[in-house]
Amino acid sequence: MKHFNFEHPEQFEKVFRGESREITDAIVESIHDAFQFQKDSADMFSITFGEDDLAYEITLPKTQWEQAVQKCLDNYHEWGCADQAIDTYLLLKNIKEWEETK
């Protein structure tokens, strides 16, 4: 799970608005970890604001993994990240095969 602390909500918006390499990497890593342990959801992000002790946790159910991983794969292709694209493709393939066996 990737942890973020933002001073202002605008910072949150800036990080999550576009196609960020940091966010893409975190999504793939979170889904990979959840897949390895055959979980029902992936723990994606923990978000806090300022000095507040309250943390917001963002998870993604496995029904959404295929779509999210495909988007990350598209990002890696666009950025020319061949190694990450291969690893992400293999993850996507494994997720599809796992879903077919259920």
Summary of the structure (lengths in Angstrom):
residues: 102
radius of gyration: 14.5
end to end distance: 26.4
largest distance: 45.7
contacts: 268
relative contact order: 0.17
helix: 61%
strand: 20%
